[in-house]
Amino acid sequence: MYVEKLPPYDERAEESVIGSLLIDGDAILSVSTLLQPEDFYGERARWCYEACLSLWENNEAINSITVGHRLAILERLDQVGGPSYLGHLVSSVPTSAHVEHYARIVSRTHTLRRLIGAAGEIASLGYDGGADVDRALSQAEDLLFHIRSGQETRDFVAIRDVLDQYLEESARLDDPHDLGETPVYTSFVDLDQLLGGFQRSDMIVLASGPSVGKSTLALNIARHAAGQGNGVAVFSLEMSREQIGHRFLSSEANVDLRTVRQRLYGDVAERRIVNAAGTLSELPIFIDDTPLQGIVEIRSKSRRLHMERKLDLVVVDYLQLIQGTGRRENRVQEVGEITRALKGIARDLNVPVLALSQLSRAVEQRTSHRPQLSDLRESGSIEQDADVVMFIHREDQRFTREEWERQFSDRDYPEGVAELIVAKHRHGPLDNINLRFNGAMARFEDLPTSREM
C-alpha cells in the first residue's frame, strides 16, 4: 500500500523558536536574519512568528500578552489555539539561550522542502518535453542554484574578523598550491602591478575596435592564468574552437598564425607545434564556441563547470553578441541585463569575469581616436557594472609609416606598440601600459615602460 510521505519539518523546533521569543523578546535579534515566516511549515507557528516580527518592527515588546493581542487583531488567536497555546509554547522551552539552534533546524527543513519542490518542477520540465533541451537543463540548474545560494545570509561582523580574514588570505598568497582566494594574475608585469591581478568577483571589460587585438590579449591572459593552475572557461561567440586552437598554438609555438592555420610548416616548426600542443593539452582551459548564446546558458554552463571541475576565470568574447532574455524594450536595456548577469556570475562563483566589448563609431569621429568610457557600445550599464575597464589603442593602425613621419617627424613610428588604457579601476589608480603586439604570432608581450627605458 502506498503511503504519502509528509514534507520534512520539525514541529518541536518551530514551537521552540516561538517559545524562546515569548520568553525573551530580544531573541528576535538573533533569528530575524536567519528565518522568514515562510520557513515555518506549521501554520500556527508561522502566524506567531509573523506577529513577533510585526511587533519588533513597530518597536513594541514581544511576549505572550502582546503576541496574543496582535493575533486577536488579525483574527487568528482562536485559530492558533488561544492563550493556552501561547502558554504551552512558553512552558515547552526552559530558556531562550538555544534559539539560534532551533532556528537553524527550521531553516534546514525549509530548504529540504524547497528541494522537494524543485524536484517536482524539474520533473515537470522533463514531462513537458520540447525541442530545447539545453534551455530545460539551464532552468533545472537555476532551480537548484537558487536553493543553494539562498542558504547564505550575511549579517554584521566585527572589523577584527574582517582583518583576520585579510591576514589569512595574505598569508596564502605565498602558497602556490592554495589558489582558492588569490587573484588571477595575467603575467603582464605592469598590468598585474597596477591591478594586483584580476580580483575575484570582479568584472573586467576589455574593449577595442575591430582587429586591434582584444581577442588575442584575452586568450594570452587565459593561457597565462591556466599555466598557474587556474581553471579557465572561454565563451567564444565569434570565433570557432578551431580558430581559438590555432591562436593558442601560434602563440605557444612561436610559429606564424597563417602557417599554423594553413599547415604550411616544415620539420622544425612541426616539432615546435607538436610540443606546444602537448603543453597546452595539459592546461585546464575549457572552450565553448556556441554562437548566438544567451546569458542564461553562459551562467548555467559556468556554474556546472565550477561544480564539476574548478573554475577561476571566465572569458566572454564578446559582450555584444550575447543574447538577452528578450524581455527588455531595447538593446540598451538588454545589455544592462547582460552586464548585471555577468557581474552576478563573478560574485556567485567568486571568479573574475573578463568580458570583451566593441566600441561605438564615435571613437572614429574624433581626431585622436583614443577610446574613452563613453565609446563603449550601449555604454551606460557596461561602465557602471564593470570594476575595471581597459582599452587597447594602437597608433600603427591609424597611421602608415609615411603618414606618421609626415605628422610626427620627431617621434619614432610605434610599430607593434599597443597602449593598454586602464580607464576605470574601482579599487585603485588609473594608468596606461605599453605592450608589444605581435599579430603574426597571436601574442602580446611586456614592453618596458618609459620609466624603465
C-alpha positions in Angstrom: 0.0 0.0 0.0 1.3 3.4 -1.0 1.8 5.8 1.9 2.4 9.5 1.0 5.3 11.0 2.9 4.9 14.2 4.8 7.3 17.0 3.8 10.3 17.3 6.3 9.6 19.6 9.2 10.3 19.7 12.9 7.3 20.8 14.9 9.2 21.0 18.2 11.9 23.2 16.7 9.3 25.6 15.3 7.5 25.8 18.6 10.8 26.2 20.5 11.7 29.2 18.3 8.3 30.9 19.2 8.6 29.9 22.8 12.0 31.4 23.1 10.8 34.7 21.6 7.9 34.8 24.1 10.3 34.2 27.0 12.9 36.8 25.7 11.6 39.2 23.1 15.2 40.4 22.4 15.9 37.0 21.0 14.3 38.2 17.8 17.6 40.0 17.1 19.3 36.6 16.8 16.9 34.9 14.4 15.4 37.7 12.3 18.3 37.4 9.7 18.0 33.6 9.8 14.3 33.0 9.4 11.4 34.3 7.3 7.8 33.4 8.1 7.6 31.1 5.1 10.4 29.0 6.6 7.8 27.6 9.1 5.8 24.6 8.0 3.2 24.8 10.7 0.6 27.5 10.1 0.2 28.3 13.8 3.9 28.8 14.4 4.2 30.9 11.2 1.4 33.2 12.3 3.0 33.6 15.7 6.4 34.4 14.1 4.7 37.0 11.8 3.2 38.6 14.9 6.6 38.7 16.6 8.2 40.4 13.6 5.3 42.9 13.3 5.8 43.8 17.0 9.5 44.1 16.6 9.2 46.3 13.5 6.9 48.7 15.5 9.3 48.8 18.5 6.8 47.0 20.7 7.6 44.4 23.4 7.4 40.7 22.4 5.7 38.5 25.0 2.7 36.2 25.3 0.4 39.1 26.0 1.4 41.3 23.1 1.6 38.4 20.7 -1.9 37.3 21.7 -3.2 40.8 21.3 -1.6 41.1 17.8 -3.1 37.7 16.8 -6.5 38.8 18.1 -6.4 41.9 15.9 -5.7 39.7 12.9 -8.5 37.4 14.0 -6.1 34.5 14.3 -5.8 34.0 18.1 -8.6 31.4 18.3 -7.2 29.6 15.2 -3.8 29.1 16.8 -5.4 27.8 20.0 -5.9 30.9 22.1 -3.8 32.0 25.1 -3.5 28.4 26.2 -1.4 27.6 23.1 0.9 30.5 23.8 1.2 29.3 27.3 2.1 25.9 26.0 4.9 27.4 23.9 6.4 29.2 26.9 6.3 26.2 29.1 7.9 23.9 26.4 11.2 25.9 26.4 13.2 26.3 29.6 15.4 29.0 28.2 15.9 31.2 25.1 19.6 30.5 25.0 19.3 28.0 22.2 17.0 29.9 19.9 19.6 30.1 17.1 20.0 26.3 17.2 16.2 25.9 16.9 16.1 28.5 14.1 18.7 26.7 12.1 16.8 23.4 12.3 13.7 25.3 11.0 15.7 26.8 8.2 17.3 23.4 7.2 13.9 21.6 7.0 12.6 24.5 4.9 15.5 24.1 2.5 14.7 20.3 2.2 11.1 21.2 1.4 12.3 23.6 -1.3 14.5 20.9 -2.7 11.5 18.6 -2.9 9.5 21.3 -4.6 12.3 22.0 -7.1 12.5 18.2 -7.9 8.8 18.4 -8.8 9.4 21.4 -11.1 12.3 19.6 -12.7 10.2 16.6 -13.3 7.6 18.8 -15.0 10.3 20.2 -17.3 11.1 16.7 -18.3 7.5 15.6 -18.8 6.7 18.8 -20.8 9.4 17.8 -23.3 10.1 20.2 -26.1 13.0 20.6 -28.5 15.0 23.0 -26.4 16.8 20.5 -24.1 19.6 22.9 -23.3 17.1 25.5 -22.0 15.3 22.9 -19.9 18.7 21.9 -18.4 19.5 25.5 -17.7 16.2 26.1 -16.0 16.7 23.0 -13.8 20.2 24.2 -12.8 18.7 27.6 -11.9 16.2 26.0 -9.6 18.9 24.1 -7.7 21.3 27.0 -7.7 18.7 29.4 -6.2 18.2 26.9 -3.4 21.9 26.7 -2.7 22.5 30.5 -3.0 19.6 31.2 -0.7 21.3 29.5 2.1 23.9 32.2 2.7 22.8 35.0 4.9 25.0 38.0 5.8 25.0 40.0 9.0 27.3 42.3 10.8 30.8 41.1 11.5 33.4 42.7 13.7 36.2 44.5 11.9 38.6 42.2 13.8 37.1 39.3 11.9 37.4 41.1 8.6 41.1 41.9 9.2 41.9 38.4 10.5 40.5 37.1 7.2 42.5 39.6 5.3 45.7 38.5 7.0 45.0 34.8 6.5 44.4 35.4 2.8 47.6 37.4 2.5 49.5 34.5 4.1 48.0 32.2 1.5 49.3 34.3 -1.4 52.7 32.8 -0.7 51.4 29.3 -1.2 51.3 28.4 -4.9 49.0 25.4 -4.1 46.3 27.5 -2.4 44.7 29.3 -5.3 41.1 29.4 -3.9 41.1 33.0 -2.9 44.1 34.5 -4.6 43.8 36.9 -7.5 44.2 35.6 -11.1 47.5 37.0 -12.5 47.7 37.9 -16.1 51.6 37.6 -16.2 51.9 41.0 -17.8 54.1 42.7 -15.2 52.9 46.3 -15.4 49.2 45.2 -15.6 49.5 42.9 -12.6 51.3 45.6 -10.6 48.6 48.1 -11.3 45.6 45.9 -10.7 47.1 43.4 -8.3 46.0 40.7 -10.7 42.3 40.1 -11.6 40.5 40.2 -8.4 37.9 37.5 -7.7 34.2 38.6 -8.0 35.3 41.5 -10.4 34.0 42.1 -13.9 36.8 43.3 -16.2 35.8 44.8 -19.5 38.4 44.8 -22.3 37.4 46.9 -25.3 38.8 48.0 -28.6 37.8 48.5 -32.2 37.9 45.5 -34.7 41.2 43.8 -35.5 43.1 45.7 -32.7 43.8 42.5 -30.7 41.3 42.2 -27.8 40.7 38.5 -28.5 44.4 37.8 -28.7 45.1 39.6 -25.4 42.2 37.8 -23.7 43.5 34.4 -24.9 47.0 35.3 -23.8 45.6 36.1 -20.3 43.7 32.8 -20.3 46.8 30.9 -21.2 48.9 32.6 -18.5 46.2 32.1 -15.9 45.8 28.4 -16.8 49.6 28.0 -16.6 49.4 28.9 -12.9 46.9 26.2 -12.2 43.7 28.3 -12.6 40.7 26.7 -14.4 39.6 28.9 -17.3 36.3 29.0 -19.2 36.4 30.7 -22.6 33.0 31.5 -24.2 33.7 32.4 -27.8 30.6 33.7 -29.6 32.5 34.9 -32.6 35.4 32.5 -33.3 35.2 28.7 -33.6 37.1 26.4 -31.3 39.4 25.6 -34.2 40.3 29.2 -34.7 41.0 29.6 -30.9 43.1 26.5 -31.0 45.2 27.9 -33.9 45.8 31.1 -31.9 46.9 29.2 -28.8 49.2 27.0 -30.9 50.7 30.0 -32.8 51.5 31.9 -29.6 52.8 28.9 -27.7 55.0 27.5 -30.5 56.1 30.9 -31.7 55.0 30.0 -35.2 53.2 32.3 -37.6 49.5 32.1 -37.3 49.0 31.9 -41.0 51.4 29.0 -41.1 49.6 27.1 -38.4 46.2 27.7 -40.0 47.3 26.6 -43.4 49.6 23.9 -42.2 52.5 25.2 -44.3 55.3 24.3 -41.9 58.5 22.3 -42.2 60.0 19.8 -39.8 61.3 22.4 -37.3 58.0 24.3 -37.0 56.1 21.0 -36.8 58.2 19.8 -33.8 57.5 23.1 -32.1 53.8 22.9 -32.8 53.6 19.3 -31.5 55.4 20.3 -28.3 53.2 23.3 -27.9 50.1 21.1 -28.4 51.4 18.8 -25.7 51.9 21.7 -23.3 48.5 23.2 -24.0 46.7 19.9 -23.7 47.6 19.7 -20.0 46.2 23.1 -19.2 42.7 23.5 -17.5 41.2 25.6 -20.4 37.7 24.8 -21.5 36.3 26.3 -24.7 32.6 26.8 -25.6 32.1 28.2 -29.1 28.3 28.1 -29.2 27.2 31.0 -31.4 24.1 33.2 -30.5 24.4 32.1 -26.9 22.2 33.6 -24.2 23.2 34.9 -20.8 21.2 32.1 -19.2 23.3 29.5 -20.9 26.5 31.2 -20.1 25.6 31.4 -16.4 24.4 27.7 -16.2 27.5 26.4 -18.0 29.8 28.4 -15.8 28.1 27.0 -12.7 28.3 23.5 -13.9 32.0 23.7 -14.8 32.6 25.4 -11.4 30.9 22.4 -9.6 32.3 19.6 -11.7 35.9 20.7 -12.1 37.4 24.0 -10.9 36.8 27.5 -12.3 38.9 30.6 -11.6 38.4 32.8 -14.6 35.6 33.3 -17.2 36.4 34.9 -20.5 33.5 36.1 -22.8 34.2 37.1 -26.4 32.3 39.3 -26.8 29.6 41.0 -24.9 27.5 42.5 -27.7 27.0 39.0 -29.2 25.3 37.7 -26.1 21.5 37.3 -26.4 19.3 38.7 -23.6 16.1 37.2 -22.4 14.1 39.3 -24.8 12.0 40.9 -22.0 13.5 44.4 -22.5 12.2 47.2 -24.6 15.5 47.9 -26.4 19.1 46.7 -26.8 20.5 49.2 -24.3 18.3 47.8 -21.5 19.1 44.2 -22.7 22.8 44.9 -22.5 22.2 46.3 -19.0 20.6 43.0 -18.0 23.6 41.1 -19.5 26.3 43.1 -17.7 24.4 42.7 -14.4 24.2 39.0 -15.0 28.0 38.8 -15.8 28.7 40.7 -12.6 26.4 38.3 -10.8 28.4 35.3 -12.2 31.6 36.9 -10.9 30.1 37.3 -7.4 28.3 34.0 -7.3 31.3 31.9 -8.3 33.9 34.2 -6.8 35.9 34.4 -10.0 36.9 37.3 -12.2 34.9 37.6 -15.5 36.8 39.1 -18.4 34.2 40.4 -20.9 35.3 41.7 -24.3 33.4 44.6 -25.8 33.2 46.5 -29.0 33.5 50.3 -29.3 30.9 52.6 -30.9 31.6 54.6 -34.0 32.1 57.7 -32.0 35.8 56.9 -31.5 36.4 57.2 -35.2 34.9 60.6 -35.4 37.4 62.2 -33.0 40.8 63.4 -34.2 42.8 61.5 -31.6 40.9 58.2 -32.0 41.8 57.4 -28.4 39.0 55.4 -26.8 37.2 56.6 -23.7 34.4 55.2 -21.5 31.6 56.8 -23.5 32.8 54.9 -26.6 31.6 51.6 -25.2 28.6 50.4 -27.2 25.5 50.6 -25.0 27.9 52.2 -22.6 25.9 53.2 -19.5 25.4 49.7 -18.0 28.8 48.4 -19.1 30.7 51.3 -17.5 28.5 51.1 -14.3 28.7 47.4 -13.7 32.4 46.9 -14.6 35.0 47.0 -11.9 37.8 47.5 -14.4 37.6 48.9 -17.9 40.6 48.6 -20.3 41.0 49.8 -23.9 43.6 48.7 -26.4 44.9 51.6 -28.6 47.4 51.2 -31.4 48.6 54.1 -33.4 50.1 51.9 -36.1 46.5 51.0 -37.0 45.7 54.7 -37.6 48.8 55.8 -39.4 51.0 54.2 -42.0 54.8 54.8 -41.5 54.8 57.5 -44.2 51.8 59.4 -42.6 53.4 59.2 -39.2 56.7 60.5 -40.4 55.0 63.4 -42.1 53.0 64.4 -39.0 55.3 63.3 -36.2 58.8 63.5 -37.6 60.3 63.9 -34.1 58.9 60.6 -32.8 59.6 57.0 -33.8 56.9 55.1 -35.6 55.1 53.0 -32.9 55.0 49.8 -34.9 53.7 46.9 -32.8 53.2 49.1 -29.8 49.8 48.6 -28.1 48.7 51.0 -25.4 46.5 49.4 -22.7 44.5 52.2 -21.2 43.0 51.4 -17.8 40.1 53.9 -17.9 38.3 52.6 -14.8 39.6 50.9 -11.8 37.2 50.7 -8.9 39.8 49.5 -6.5 42.8 51.6 -7.4 44.6 54.1 -9.7 44.4 54.5 -13.5 47.3 54.3 -15.8 48.4 53.5 -19.4 50.5 50.4 -20.0 52.6 49.7 -23.1 52.7 46.2 -24.6 54.3 44.7 -27.7 51.8 43.3 -30.1 52.9 40.5 -32.4 49.9 39.8 -34.6 51.7 37.2 -36.7 52.3 35.1 -33.6 48.9 36.0 -31.9 50.8 37.3 -28.9 51.1 40.3 -26.6 54.3 40.8 -24.6 55.6 43.1 -21.9 57.3 46.3 -23.2 59.5 48.4 -20.9 57.6 51.5 -19.8 59.1 54.9 -20.4 60.0 55.0 -16.7 62.3 52.0 -17.2 63.8 53.0 -20.6 
